[in-house]
Amino acid sequence: MSVENNKQDVTVVDIKMPFLSMVVFMVKFVIASIPAFVILSIIFGVLMMFFGGMFHGMGR
């Protein structure tokens, strides 16, 4: 017997969540995204320094 025969499709129709709980969840999400933004900014800055230094002398 295959495992795929026992698989059922599920569709989420509605999520009931109190407004205050949703606000708390969104605030936690924003606070958790700050370190990710800092890490991406550092990576972007390093890439810009690398490509800026590499292409700096091309216009001369």
C-alpha positions as CSV (number, residue, x, y, z in Angstrom):
1,M,0.0,0.0,0.0
2,S,1.4,3.4,-1.0
3,V,1.6,6.4,1.4
4,E,0.1,8.6,-1.3
5,N,-3.2,6.8,-1.2
6,N,-3.7,8.1,2.3
7,K,-3.0,11.7,1.5
8,Q,-5.8,14.3,1.9
9,D,-6.0,17.8,0.5
10,V,-6.8,20.5,2.9
11,T,-8.0,24.1,2.2
12,V,-7.9,26.8,4.8
13,V,-11.1,28.9,4.5
14,D,-10.9,31.2,7.5
15,I,-8.7,32.1,10.5
16,K,-10.5,33.5,13.5
17,M,-8.1,35.5,15.6
18,P,-8.9,38.3,18.1
19,F,-7.7,41.7,17.0
20,L,-5.4,42.3,20.0
21,S,-3.7,38.9,19.5
22,M,-3.1,39.8,15.8
23,V,-1.6,43.2,16.8
24,V,0.8,41.5,19.3
25,F,1.7,38.9,16.6
26,M,2.5,41.7,14.1
27,V,4.6,43.6,16.6
28,K,6.6,40.5,17.4
29,F,7.0,39.9,13.6
30,V,8.4,43.4,13.1
31,I,10.8,43.1,16.0
32,A,12.0,39.7,14.8
33,S,12.6,41.1,11.3
34,I,15.0,43.8,12.5
35,P,18.1,41.5,12.8
36,A,17.3,40.1,9.3
37,F,17.3,43.6,7.9
38,V,20.6,44.4,9.6
39,I,22.2,41.3,8.2
40,L,20.9,42.0,4.7
41,S,22.2,45.6,5.0
42,I,25.7,44.4,5.9
43,I,25.8,41.9,3.0
44,F,24.5,44.6,0.6
45,G,27.2,47.0,1.9
46,V,30.0,44.5,1.4
47,L,28.8,43.7,-2.1
48,M,28.6,47.4,-3.0
49,M,32.1,48.0,-1.6
50,F,33.5,45.1,-3.6
51,F,31.8,46.1,-6.9
52,G,32.5,49.8,-6.3
53,G,36.2,49.1,-5.8
54,M,36.3,46.8,-8.8
55,F,34.6,49.2,-11.2
56,H,35.9,52.5,-9.7
57,G,38.6,53.0,-12.4
58,M,36.6,52.1,-15.4
59,G,35.3,55.7,-16.1
60,R,38.8,57.2,-16.3
